[in-house]
Each structure stands twice: as C-alpha cells, then as structure tokens.
C-alpha cells in the first residue's frame, strides 16, 4: 500500500471516529424520573398492611409509568380476581394520571366517553387505583383490589403513597 493510500485510509478512519464521537455526545438522553424498586415495595407493603388492619384480603400492584408491573403482592386469603383487578387499576392510574375512583365517577356523568373503558384491555375503571407522583412527575400507579368497595381499596392505596411521600 503506497503512502498516499495509507494516509487517506488513516484520515478516513479518523473522520469516522470523530463523527461517531460527536454523534454520541449529541444524543444525550434525558433522565426521566422513575420509581425505584425499594420504594415500590414499601408502598405496596404499606397498602397491604392498611387493608389487612382494616380486615380486607387484597392484592396490591405497583406499575411503572410505562404500565409494566414492578411489584405485585397477593394477600393471604385474597380472591383470585384480586391479582387482575389490582394490576388493572394500577395500569389505569399510570396511563390516565388519575385516580380510578374519580375516573369512574367522571365516566358516569360523561357517557359519551364510555369508549375509554375499551381503549386498552388492561384498563379497569373501578376505585382503588392512584397515580404515583413526585414533584408533579408521574412515575407509576398503585392499585388495590379485594376490599368491599373501591373507596376502601383507595384508602389502602393512599396509605401506600403516604409511606413513600408520594403525592
């Protein structure tokens, strides 16, 4: 290989390296707030403990902002349906950024929006799901299923949020 070709080859390799380095520096991804596993576990346990103290056999789910399940606790003696209901309520809260009890009441008054119930098969619009927020940033959802009423499930979910200092 003559020296001219060798110099051109070296310059080409250097140019590719510089392009890759500048591209890597230009593509810095923003750091989004998220819910650490330890906090998710603490919230779920606090919600389960509240329901147990109130005499309810429930399941508790915590989902990430994306809707992926992060923690799922099935309380002793809770029904088989509580797994799905708690997960669906958590997903709905994370997806919509709202409490499911409030959303349920809203839909009763706005029948033209009933299609929201069918928007995603994972959504469950019954009381017991709350969004998890820190400093206004939505990071996930908590769902409780199995108490005799959505208001009671929501009380337990609120205990979970309080345990981690979430809004």
C-alpha positions as CSV (number, residue, x, y, z in Angstrom):
1,X,0.0,0.0,0.0
2,X,1.6,3.3,-1.0
3,X,1.9,6.1,1.5
4,X,-0.8,8.3,-0.1
5,X,-3.4,5.5,0.1
6,X,-2.3,4.8,3.7
7,X,-2.7,8.5,4.6
8,X,-6.1,8.7,3.1
9,X,-7.2,5.5,4.8
10,X,-6.0,6.8,8.2
11,X,-7.8,10.1,7.6
12,X,-11.0,8.2,6.7
13,X,-10.8,6.1,9.9
14,X,-10.2,9.3,11.9
15,X,-13.1,11.1,10.3
16,X,-15.4,8.1,11.1
17,X,-14.2,8.1,14.7
18,X,-14.8,11.8,15.1
19,X,-18.3,11.5,13.5
20,X,-19.2,8.7,15.9
21,X,-17.9,10.6,18.9
22,X,-19.7,13.8,18.1
23,X,-22.9,11.8,17.4
24,X,-22.6,10.0,20.7
25,X,-22.2,13.3,22.5
26,X,-25.1,14.9,20.7
27,X,-27.5,12.1,21.6
28,X,-27.7,12.5,25.3
29,X,-31.0,11.1,26.5
30,X,-32.8,13.0,29.3
31,X,-33.0,11.3,32.6
32,X,-36.7,10.8,33.4
33,X,-38.0,10.4,37.0
34,X,-38.7,6.8,37.9
35,X,-39.9,4.7,40.8
36,X,-37.1,2.8,42.5
37,X,-37.9,-0.9,43.3
38,X,-37.4,-0.3,47.1
39,X,-39.9,2.5,47.1
40,X,-42.4,0.4,45.1
41,X,-42.0,-2.5,47.5
42,X,-42.5,-0.2,50.5
43,X,-45.6,1.4,49.0
44,X,-47.1,-2.0,48.2
45,X,-46.5,-3.4,51.6
46,X,-47.9,-0.3,53.4
47,X,-51.1,-0.6,51.3
48,X,-51.4,-4.3,52.0
49,X,-50.8,-3.7,55.7
50,X,-53.5,-1.0,55.8
51,X,-56.0,-3.3,54.2
52,X,-55.1,-6.1,56.5
53,X,-55.6,-3.8,59.5
54,X,-59.0,-2.9,58.1
55,X,-59.9,-6.6,57.8
56,X,-59.7,-6.8,54.0
57,X,-57.9,-9.5,52.0
58,X,-56.5,-7.8,49.0
59,X,-53.8,-7.8,46.3
60,X,-51.6,-4.7,45.6
61,X,-49.9,-3.9,42.4
62,X,-47.4,-1.2,41.6
63,X,-46.7,-0.4,37.9
64,X,-44.0,1.8,36.3
65,X,-45.0,4.8,34.2
66,X,-45.0,2.5,31.2
67,X,-47.6,0.3,32.8
68,X,-45.1,-2.6,33.4
69,X,-45.7,-4.4,36.7
70,X,-43.0,-3.6,39.2
71,X,-44.4,-5.2,42.3
72,X,-47.4,-7.5,42.9
73,X,-48.4,-8.7,46.3
74,X,-51.2,-11.2,46.8
75,X,-52.6,-11.1,50.4
76,X,-53.3,-14.2,52.3
77,X,-56.8,-15.3,51.6
78,X,-57.4,-12.8,48.8
79,X,-59.6,-13.9,45.9
80,X,-58.1,-15.0,42.5
81,X,-59.7,-11.9,40.8
82,X,-57.7,-9.5,43.0
83,X,-54.5,-10.0,41.1
84,X,-56.1,-8.8,37.9
85,X,-58.1,-6.0,39.4
86,X,-55.2,-4.5,41.3
87,X,-52.9,-4.7,38.3
88,X,-55.6,-3.1,36.1
89,X,-56.3,-0.3,38.5
90,X,-52.6,0.5,38.8
91,X,-52.2,0.4,35.0
92,X,-55.2,2.7,34.5
93,X,-53.9,5.2,37.1
94,X,-50.5,5.3,35.5
95,X,-51.9,5.5,32.0
96,X,-54.5,8.2,32.7
97,X,-52.7,10.0,35.5
98,X,-55.8,10.0,37.6
99,X,-57.5,8.2,40.5
100,X,-59.7,5.4,39.2
101,X,-62.5,6.2,41.7
102,X,-62.7,9.7,40.3
103,X,-62.4,8.5,36.8
104,X,-65.3,6.1,37.4
105,X,-67.5,8.9,38.7
106,X,-66.5,11.1,35.8
107,X,-67.5,8.5,33.3
108,X,-70.9,8.1,34.9
109,X,-71.5,11.7,34.2
110,X,-70.0,11.7,30.7
111,X,-71.5,8.7,29.0
112,X,-70.1,10.0,25.6
113,X,-66.6,8.9,26.9
114,X,-67.6,5.3,27.7
115,X,-65.1,4.2,25.0
116,X,-62.3,4.9,27.4
117,X,-63.3,1.6,29.1
118,X,-62.5,-0.3,25.9
119,X,-59.4,1.7,25.0
120,X,-57.0,-0.9,26.4
121,X,-57.9,-4.3,27.7
122,X,-55.6,-3.8,30.7
123,X,-57.7,-0.8,32.0
124,X,-60.0,-1.3,34.9
125,X,-62.0,1.7,35.9
126,X,-63.1,0.9,39.5
127,X,-62.0,2.6,42.7
128,X,-58.6,1.6,44.2
129,X,-56.1,2.9,41.7
130,X,-54.0,6.0,42.2
131,X,-51.2,7.6,40.2
132,X,-47.8,7.8,41.9
133,X,-46.3,11.3,41.5
134,X,-43.3,13.1,42.9
135,X,-43.0,16.9,42.4
136,X,-45.7,16.7,39.8
137,X,-44.0,14.0,37.8
138,X,-46.0,10.8,37.1
139,X,-43.8,7.8,37.8
140,X,-46.3,5.0,38.1
141,X,-49.5,3.7,39.6
142,X,-50.7,1.8,42.6
143,X,-53.7,-0.5,42.5
144,X,-55.5,-2.3,45.3
145,X,-58.2,-4.9,44.7
146,X,-60.3,-7.0,47.0
147,X,-61.8,-4.7,49.7
148,X,-65.6,-4.5,49.6
149,X,-65.7,-1.2,47.7
150,X,-63.4,1.0,45.7
151,X,-63.3,3.6,48.4
152,X,-61.9,1.1,50.8
153,X,-59.3,0.0,48.2
154,X,-58.4,3.6,47.6
155,X,-57.9,4.2,51.3
156,X,-55.3,1.4,51.3
157,X,-53.6,2.8,48.2
158,X,-53.4,6.2,49.8
159,X,-51.5,4.6,52.8
160,X,-49.0,3.2,50.2
161,X,-48.4,6.6,48.7
162,X,-48.0,8.2,52.2
163,X,-45.4,5.6,53.1
164,X,-43.1,6.8,50.3
165,X,-44.0,10.5,50.4
166,X,-45.7,10.5,47.0
167,X,-48.4,13.0,46.0
